[in-house]
Amino acid sequence: MIEYYTAFIILKGGRKDQMKSMKFFILFAVLLFVVLSYRTYEQYKEISETQKLIVLHESRSLAEFISAFRQTYQDIFLREHIAITDTSLNLLPVKTLTEISERFASRLKGDVVIRTVSDRPRNPVNKVDRFEAEMIGYFKQHPEKEYRFMEKQGTYSYIKPIYIEKSCLRCHGKREDAIPSIRKRYDKAYDYKLGEIRGVMHIKIKDRDLFAGLYNDFLSALLSAIFFYLLLLVIIYLLIKRIRLKEEEYLQKLEEDIEKKTHEINKQKETFETLFEKSSDGILIVDGGKFIECNEKMVEILDYPSKEALLEMQASSLVPKFQPDGSNSYEKSKEMIALAEKYKVHQFECVYLRANGEEFLAEVTLTPIVLGERNVTHTVVRDISDKKRAQQELLRQKNILHHQAHHDALTGLPNRTLFADRLEHGIELAERHAKKLALFFIDLDNFKQINDSLGHHIGDRVLMVVAERLKAKIRKEDTLARLGGDEFTIIIENLDDERQLASFAEKIQEVLSQPIHIEGHTLYTSCSIGISFYPEDAKNANDLVKYADAAMYKAKEEGRDNYQFYSAEMTALAFERVVMESSLRQAIKNEEFVLYYQPQVNAKSSKMTGMEALIRWEHPRLGLMLPDKFIPLAEETGLIIGIDRWVMRTAMTQIKAWYSAGLNPGVLALNLSMRQLMDESFMEILHECLETIGFEPEWLELEVTESQMMKKPDDAIVRLEQIKAMGINIAIDDFGTGYSSLSYLKRLPVSKLKIDQAFIHGIPEDKGSAAIVKATIALARSLGLKLIAEGVENEVQKTFLVEHGCIIMQGYYYGRPMPAEQIEKKCFDIC
Ligand SMILES: Nc1nc2c(ncn2[C@@H]2O[C@@H]3COP(=O)(O)O[C@H]4[C@@H](O)[C@H](n5cnc6c(=O)[nH]c(N)nc65)O[C@@H]4COP(=O)(O)O[C@H]3[C@H]2O)c(=O)[nH]1
């Protein structure tokens, strides 16, 4: 900027200098002209004077010569007494001189004229002219003057008076005294007195040739002076022009630079103005509490009708009297300005007021600046109320997310992650303060059944009730968490007396055994509790959890609805479960499973109508294992899908083999887990098995347990419809144990009900069982479904069933589950 102003000043100065130098040049030229003119004039005057002197000198010499010549001749005439005759008359000095003068004048072409004249001439030729007459008058008045020398129109006149001398009187005195020949001849020009003016000698010189040399020199000097003058002027002019040209170039460049700079500055100014006006923040320039400038955004933020209206306001009207922290706004602003002055800039948050009195939170940046020569405060105001709201919302969302990440969505209790944290923290505290800590592992005993039979939404409600009841029982400092499913934990910190724990466990059992009323259902639950201690049982969280879990399993094994404190032996039990899971995985790979078949018989004809395939595990160490030992674990871990696929393929291959061998094994009943049924690839595999094995669909009957089916009845119906459409029969296993509603039963695409063996065992003595069996038979009839009873062990049961209309049976009475060769031997022949 400084450079720009310097250039601007130089340009202005340059332009002035150019004008100055031009003026100077003209002045110089005029001055030189005046000097030279004066000098020429002086020279001319000098020459004129010289010329005048020469002419005077020459004229005087000539006049003196002529005077002497005349005197001499005159004296000769007088001395020799030469009479004036016609002949001698021509020798008279006056006459002779007149003639000589004429001839002389004619020779010099009239440039030098010598006249000897009188106002009373005897010869009219010598008559004075007007000028000469004036001269005679002059000399008469000025007798002291010897001559007069004058210049008129380039002609010099030298006039010398001729006085009457003594000798002159002989001819011009008294006539009677005059020489007789004169007297005789002339009758005028007498009576002159001695010293009287007889006439004048007038020498006129007008021939300039005499001074040509002088004038030529003058002229050539004048011409060369003019020439040098002009040359000097031209040189000076060229020099000035050259300097001016350079200057002009320089100034032109300077002008261009200035123009460019001006353009840039204007652009910058425009940019800054735009930045200022269009800034996304409000800007206010404050000079000692007075607003001197603001931008559009400021007007918009504060909601004033115009800039002018805002600028008229007092600083105090833009803020409430007090800030939210209770500080006085005026005091605060003073403090903030002081800080801005100290640190050059200061940013802070402040509540502002809009024109309508609405308060908003602003982020304010104060910067002391110098504007012109004034110290002002540049104030940037950013409305951060939205930002603050968004931040708070974000914080709220974050808190929600944090809460969600650490809490169980259903019950709002801490989840597994938060539980782990709290447990770690609790152990740390217990260690630091030498306190004890107890961990309760609570699992509902019959939750799976409720969930499976009444659906998830009821199950969820049960869990919520359980959570509430547990919450009501714990202290503030204890942590109740839900780890998933029906597993709850309680961390009890600051434990003083372990004996209290038993009563606490009992209280939990009691509260959870209270009936739960949901949607018209009255549900009864119980729980199994495992308890472990810090530091006696374990000193780290992992072990503490593992041991409480093991104790809980022990409680389950002990017949459920009880609590167990951890003991070292329990670890082995838990270990067994882990080992079991891993060996189950190995079993699929190692083909350790075998299939047993149990006949299904028509009690009236005693003929085998089909058989149920039942899996056995030939454990390499533990020997033959029944499905109850591993099927729940397989279902829990999802391994059941692989197992059931193996069973399906193996059994179908066997049955097909029998059919192919010309035997009649009847219908193959296969247990189908819900997980397998709902598996995406199940239908594909089923098709593939039927096709590759060449198995007829009507040879197959799939058994789905009632409780499993009721977990997702709608989904199950869709899938079972597809199966039924293939021509495959579907039977409901364990019928009577679940909570099947009749409406669902009607919609299920099943063709057979299998009465659960629990009811068969009690007949005919157990009235309840007998009533259920009879009701189930009646229900099957009314729905047009086939029936089969399982677990028939004796004749009485068989007779009861036959009497009431259930003809098809399965049970030890007809045969236990047996390997394929055995059933082939025994039953194919018998039945
Ligand atoms: N006390 C008594 N029991 C009798 C009598 N008649 C049959 N049983 C037993 O009752 C169970 C009948 O099978 P289930 O109800 O489908 O119940 C089965 C079935 O739900 C499941 N299971 C067996 N094999 C498979 C399989 O391959 N896949 C699936 N998903 N589950 C299977 O394991 C359960 C138990 O099977 P198992 O131990 O073989 O036990 C069989 C069978 O041995 C009797 O007269 N008295």
Ligand as a Chemical Component Dictionary entry (heavy atoms), coordinates in Angstrom:
data_LIG
# 
_chem_comp.id                   LIG 
_chem_comp.type                 NON-POLYMER 
_chem_comp.pdbx_formal_charge   0 
_chem_comp.three_letter_code    LIG 
# 
loop_
_chem_comp_atom.comp_id 
_chem_comp_atom.atom_id 
_chem_comp_atom.alt_atom_id 
_chem_comp_atom.type_symbol 
_chem_comp_atom.charge 
_chem_comp_atom.model_Cartn_x 
_chem_comp_atom.model_Cartn_y 
_chem_comp_atom.model_Cartn_z 
_chem_comp_atom.pdbx_ordinal 
LIG N1  N1  N 0 -39.977 -94.577 28.780 1  
LIG C1  C1  C 0 -40.349 -94.889 27.538 2  
LIG N2  N2  N 0 -39.757 -94.283 26.531 3  
LIG C2  C2  C 0 -40.123 -94.637 25.277 4  
LIG C3  C3  C 0 -41.073 -95.634 25.018 5  
LIG N3  N3  N 0 -41.227 -95.741 23.674 6  
LIG C4  C4  C 0 -40.375 -94.836 23.141 7  
LIG N4  N4  N 0 -39.700 -94.193 24.090 8  
LIG C5  C5  C 0 -38.767 -93.079 23.959 9  
LIG O1  O1  O 0 -39.482 -91.942 23.705 10 
LIG C6  C6  C 0 -38.780 -91.085 22.834 11 
LIG C7  C7  C 0 -39.611 -90.835 21.634 12 
LIG O2  O2  O 0 -39.089 -89.842 20.848 13 
LIG P1  P1  P 0 -39.525 -88.399 20.856 14 
LIG O3  O3  O 0 -40.723 -88.145 21.637 15 
LIG O4  O4  O 0 -39.545 -87.929 19.437 16 
LIG O5  O5  O 0 -38.310 -87.650 21.610 17 
LIG C8  C8  C 0 -37.035 -87.678 21.076 18 
LIG C9  C9  C 0 -36.798 -86.619 20.153 19 
LIG O6  O6  O 0 -37.480 -85.451 20.574 20 
LIG C10 C10 C 0 -35.345 -86.426 20.306 21 
LIG N5  N5  N 0 -34.672 -87.082 19.199 22 
LIG C11 C11 C 0 -34.320 -88.355 19.048 23 
LIG N6  N6  N 0 -33.690 -88.501 17.861 24 
LIG C12 C12 C 0 -33.725 -87.318 17.257 25 
LIG C13 C13 C 0 -33.230 -86.845 16.001 26 
LIG O7  O7  O 0 -32.698 -87.580 15.176 27 
LIG N7  N7  N 0 -33.428 -85.546 15.749 28 
LIG C14 C14 C 0 -34.053 -84.728 16.642 29 
LIG N8  N8  N 0 -34.186 -83.429 16.315 30 
LIG N9  N9  N 0 -34.504 -85.125 17.793 31 
LIG C15 C15 C 0 -34.357 -86.435 18.109 32 
LIG O8  O8  O 0 -34.886 -87.003 21.447 33 
LIG C16 C16 C 0 -36.004 -87.465 22.171 34 
LIG C17 C17 C 0 -35.652 -88.645 22.973 35 
LIG O9  O9  O 0 -35.376 -89.687 22.190 36 
LIG P2  P2  P 0 -35.096 -91.112 22.792 37 
LIG O10 O10 O 0 -34.199 -91.034 23.968 38 
LIG O11 O11 O 0 -34.686 -91.973 21.703 39 
LIG O12 O12 O 0 -36.467 -91.523 23.306 40 
LIG C18 C18 C 0 -37.517 -91.864 22.472 41 
LIG C19 C19 C 0 -37.856 -93.286 22.786 42 
LIG O13 O13 O 0 -36.768 -94.141 23.057 43 
LIG C20 C20 C 0 -41.686 -96.264 26.071 44 
LIG O14 O14 O 0 -42.550 -97.124 25.952 45 
LIG N10 N10 N 0 -41.304 -95.876 27.341 46 
# 
loop_
_chem_comp_bond.comp_id 
_chem_comp_bond.atom_id_1 
_chem_comp_bond.atom_id_2 
_chem_comp_bond.value_order 
_chem_comp_bond.pdbx_ordinal 
LIG N1  C1  SING 1  
LIG C1  N2  DOUB 2  
LIG C1  N10 SING 3  
LIG N2  C2  SING 4  
LIG C2  C3  DOUB 5  
LIG C2  N4  SING 6  
LIG C3  N3  SING 7  
LIG C3  C20 SING 8  
LIG N3  C4  DOUB 9  
LIG C4  N4  SING 10 
LIG N4  C5  SING 11 
LIG C5  O1  SING 12 
LIG C5  C19 SING 13 
LIG O1  C6  SING 14 
LIG C6  C7  SING 15 
LIG C6  C18 SING 16 
LIG C7  O2  SING 17 
LIG O2  P1  SING 18 
LIG P1  O3  DOUB 19 
LIG P1  O4  SING 20 
LIG P1  O5  SING 21 
LIG O5  C8  SING 22 
LIG C8  C9  SING 23 
LIG C8  C16 SING 24 
LIG C9  O6  SING 25 
LIG C9  C10 SING 26 
LIG C10 N5  SING 27 
LIG C10 O8  SING 28 
LIG N5  C11 SING 29 
LIG N5  C15 SING 30 
LIG C11 N6  DOUB 31 
LIG N6  C12 SING 32 
LIG C12 C13 SING 33 
LIG C12 C15 DOUB 34 
LIG C13 O7  DOUB 35 
LIG C13 N7  SING 36 
LIG N7  C14 SING 37 
LIG C14 N8  SING 38 
LIG C14 N9  DOUB 39 
LIG N9  C15 SING 40 
LIG O8  C16 SING 41 
LIG C16 C17 SING 42 
LIG C17 O9  SING 43 
LIG O9  P2  SING 44 
LIG P2  O10 DOUB 45 
LIG P2  O11 SING 46 
LIG P2  O12 SING 47 
LIG O12 C18 SING 48 
LIG C18 C19 SING 49 
LIG C19 O13 SING 50 
LIG C20 O14 DOUB 51 
LIG C20 N10 SING 52 
# 
